[in-house]
Amino acid sequence: MEPIKIKLSTGREVEINDDTVKILNKYVRTQMTLEELAKELGLNGWEEAYDLIKQVPAWIMWYPEAIYKRS
C-alpha cells in the first residue's frame, strides 16, 4: 500500500508506512501509553502522539500488519 502522510498541528509530517502500522497495531492492542507511542515513532511527546491518533483512520490502527503489507 502506498504510504499515507499525516500533518500534525505542530507542522510535522508523519508517514504511515509498514513500520508505523506495526507500532500503531501494538498501541491499540496493548497498554502502551501515548508517551511510549511518541518515543517509538520519534515524536515530541504525548501531544503529538495524541494528534496523530486523532487523525489516523481507525481501520489503519486495527488492520493486521500482514494484510496491510499485501494491499
Contacts in CASP RR format, 6 or more apart in sequence:
PFRMAT RR
TARGET T0000
AUTHOR 0000-0000-0000
METHOD contacts of the structure
MODEL  1
MEPIKIKLSTGREVEINDDTVKILNKYVRTQMTLEELAKELGLNGWEEAY
DLIKQVPAWIMWYPEAIYKRS
1 68 0 8 1.000
1 69 0 8 1.000
1 71 0 8 1.000
3 15 0 8 1.000
3 16 0 8 1.000
3 17 0 8 1.000
4 15 0 8 1.000
4 16 0 8 1.000
4 60 0 8 1.000
5 13 0 8 1.000
5 14 0 8 1.000
5 15 0 8 1.000
5 16 0 8 1.000
6 13 0 8 1.000
6 14 0 8 1.000
6 15 0 8 1.000
6 16 0 8 1.000
6 52 0 8 1.000
6 55 0 8 1.000
6 56 0 8 1.000
7 13 0 8 1.000
8 14 0 8 1.000
8 48 0 8 1.000
8 51 0 8 1.000
8 52 0 8 1.000
8 55 0 8 1.000
9 51 0 8 1.000
10 44 0 8 1.000
10 47 0 8 1.000
10 48 0 8 1.000
10 51 0 8 1.000
12 43 0 8 1.000
12 44 0 8 1.000
12 48 0 8 1.000
14 20 0 8 1.000
14 41 0 8 1.000
14 43 0 8 1.000
14 52 0 8 1.000
16 24 0 8 1.000
16 56 0 8 1.000
16 60 0 8 1.000
18 65 0 8 1.000
18 68 0 8 1.000
18 69 0 8 1.000
20 41 0 8 1.000
21 60 0 8 1.000
21 61 0 8 1.000
21 63 0 8 1.000
21 65 0 8 1.000
21 68 0 8 1.000
22 65 0 8 1.000
23 37 0 8 1.000
23 40 0 8 1.000
23 41 0 8 1.000
24 56 0 8 1.000
24 60 0 8 1.000
24 61 0 8 1.000
25 61 0 8 1.000
25 62 0 8 1.000
25 63 0 8 1.000
25 64 0 8 1.000
25 65 0 8 1.000
26 32 0 8 1.000
26 40 0 8 1.000
27 37 0 8 1.000
27 53 0 8 1.000
27 61 0 8 1.000
28 61 0 8 1.000
28 62 0 8 1.000
33 46 0 8 1.000
34 45 0 8 1.000
34 46 0 8 1.000
34 49 0 8 1.000
34 50 0 8 1.000
34 53 0 8 1.000
35 45 0 8 1.000
35 46 0 8 1.000
35 49 0 8 1.000
37 43 0 8 1.000
37 46 0 8 1.000
37 49 0 8 1.000
37 53 0 8 1.000
38 44 0 8 1.000
38 45 0 8 1.000
38 46 0 8 1.000
38 48 0 8 1.000
38 49 0 8 1.000
39 45 0 8 1.000
41 49 0 8 1.000
41 52 0 8 1.000
43 49 0 8 1.000
43 52 0 8 1.000
53 61 0 8 1.000
60 68 0 8 1.000
END
